[in-house]
Amino acid sequence: MHRSGFACFVGRPNAGKSTLTNAIVGQKVAIASSRPQTTRHAVRGIVTRPDAQLVIIDTPGLHRPRTLLGERLNDLVYATWSEVDVIGVCLPADQRIGPGDEFLVGEIAKLPKRPTLVALATKSDLVGKQRMAEHLMKIASLEEKLGIRWAEVVPVSAVTDDQVGLVTDVLIGQLPEGPAYYPDGEVTDEPTETLIAELIREATLEKMHEELPHSITVTIDEMGLREGRPENKPLLDVFASLIVERDSQKGIVIGHRGSVLREIGTAARAQLTALLGTPVHLDLKVKVLKDWQRNAKHLNRLGF
């Protein structure tokens, strides 16, 4: 029997959803950072085996929206929940299960057609056996409290690769019988341009202050192989813009004499070269698009 279907991970911001997605796929398809709400659109990671194909949809974290962008990201999360076969609820072992987690699971419980639920005690490498035992008991207690049933409860660490294979097996075990949706060897259906923009944004997030990351997005203005290069020495030119909301933010992203922007470019270029297997020339500019997170026209133009 060949199984195929869709799964997604949910959890509070920084629960390890994107890191776990990358670990299961075996390649970086979703950006991850220490900043909340890093993920801004549904990223599909594809795992193909002889007996199954699992498509993992990495979604933004459900949060209390403060902007139109936040509202649209939450809508995306709810839409994804209604389409998948199984949801992996990420409950970090190094954090207490709180009202936010219970709200999240409670929202899933309200769905007219509820997907199968798997509890994942993520970041298991950060706690000892005693703490993990307490955490697993708390996870189990949510069944009666919220009127749900866990198909499985699995401790996992994406960072140390502990039980990542087991999580994959558990998710696949919950999928219906069906054909493969994607060709063998494909790990994501993300356009290359989107992957490049996201990797640049990831490099930017790691350099920025606490509030600024939410105000940043990236657009690819132009890209292509440089003409006149020998076939065995290709060079990909990428011209990209970092979009911010205010003039004051522009100065922060550029830094003193362009120092911050250069650091972002160096970090992003290394990631892009690793992803594409081709040397990259990256040209970055910073543009102001006033209050773009709150403006419907700007959001539509930026693809949100």
C-alpha positions, 0 to 999 in steps of 0.5 A, spaced: 500 500 500 502 506 498 500 512 502 500 519 501 498 526 504 499 532 507 501 534 514 503 541 518 506 543 524 503 548 529 505 551 535 506 557 538 512 562 535 519 559 536 516 552 537 521 549 532 516 548 527 521 550 521 527 547 524 523 540 524 520 541 517 527 542 514 530 536 519 525 531 516 525 533 509 533 533 509 534 539 506 533 547 508 526 549 505 524 553 510 527 559 514 528 559 521 530 564 526 530 566 533 525 571 531 517 570 532 513 570 526 519 568 522 515 564 517 510 568 513 507 563 507 506 556 507 512 552 505 511 545 502 517 540 504 516 533 500 519 527 503 518 521 498 519 514 499 518 507 496 511 506 500 509 513 501 509 521 500 509 526 505 508 533 504 509 537 510 506 544 510 510 549 514 505 555 516 506 561 520 505 561 527 498 563 530 498 569 534 494 575 536 495 580 530 496 587 530 496 588 522 493 586 516 499 582 514 498 578 521 490 577 520 492 574 513 497 570 516 492 567 521 487 566 515 493 562 512 494 557 518 486 556 519 485 554 511 491 550 512 488 546 518 482 544 514 486 541 508 491 537 511 490 529 514 495 530 520 497 536 524 503 535 529 502 540 535 509 542 537 510 543 544 517 545 546 519 541 552 523 546 555 517 551 556 511 550 560 504 548 556 500 554 557 494 558 555 497 559 548 498 552 547 491 550 550 488 555 545 491 553 539 489 546 540 482 548 542 482 552 535 484 545 532 478 541 536 473 546 533 474 544 526 468 541 523 473 536 520 478 535 525 485 532 522 489 526 526 493 529 531 500 528 533 503 531 539 511 532 538 515 534 545 520 538 541 527 541 543 528 534 547 535 535 547 534 541 552 531 537 558 533 532 562 529 525 563 525 528 569 522 534 566 521 530 560 516 525 564 513 531 567 512 534 560 509 528 557 504 527 563 502 534 561 501 533 554 497 527 555 492 531 560 490 535 554 486 530 551 481 530 557 481 537 558 480 539 551 476 533 548 481 531 543 485 524 542 493 524 540 494 518 535 501 518 538 506 523 543 513 523 540 519 527 544 523 529 538 530 534 537 531 536 530 537 539 532 540 533 534 536 529 529 533 525 535 527 521 533 526 525 527 525 519 523 520 516 528 516 522 527 516 521 519 514 514 520 508 516 525 506 522 520 506 517 514 502 512 518 496 517 519 496 518 511 491 515 507 492 510 501 494 514 495 498 516 489 505 520 489 503 528 488 510 530 486 516 527 482 521 523 486 527 527 488 523 534 489 523 536 496 519 543 495 515 546 490 517 553 492 519 557 486 527 558 486 526 566 487 522 565 493 527 561 496 532 566 495 528 572 497 527 568 504 534 566 505 536 573 504 530 575 509 533 570 514 540 573 514 537 580 515 533 577 521 539 575 525 542 582 524 536 586 526 533 589 533 527 586 536 522 590 533 524 591 526 524 584 523 516 584 523 517 590 518 522 587 513 520 583 507 525 582 501 523 582 493 527 580 488 528 585 483 532 581 477 536 575 477 540 571 472 546 568 470 551 573 468 553 573 460 560 571 457 562 567 463 565 560 461 560 554 462 564 551 468 565 558 472 557 560 472 556 566 476 548 568 478 547 575 479 541 577 484 539 584 485 534 584 491 531 589 495 530 589 503 523 593 504 522 597 511 516 601 513 520 607 515 526 612 513 529 611 520 529 603 519 532 604 513 538 607 516 538 601 521 538 596 516 544 599 512 548 601 518 554 605 519 557 606 512 553 600 510 556 595 515 550 592 517 548 591 509 554 588 508 554 583 513 547 581 511 550 580 504 555 576 506 551 571 510 546 571 505 551 570 499 554 563 503 547 560 504 545 562 496 551 559 494 550 552 498 543 552 496 544 553 488 551 550 488 553 556 484 557 562 486 552 568 487 553 576 486 548 579 491 546 586 490 542 589 496 538 595 496 534 598 502 527 601 500 521 604 504 514 602 503 510 606 508 506 601 513 506 596 508 504 591 513 497 595 514 496 597 507 492 592 502 495 594 496 502 593 498 500 586 501 497 584 495 503 587 491 508 583 495 504 577 495 501 576 501 
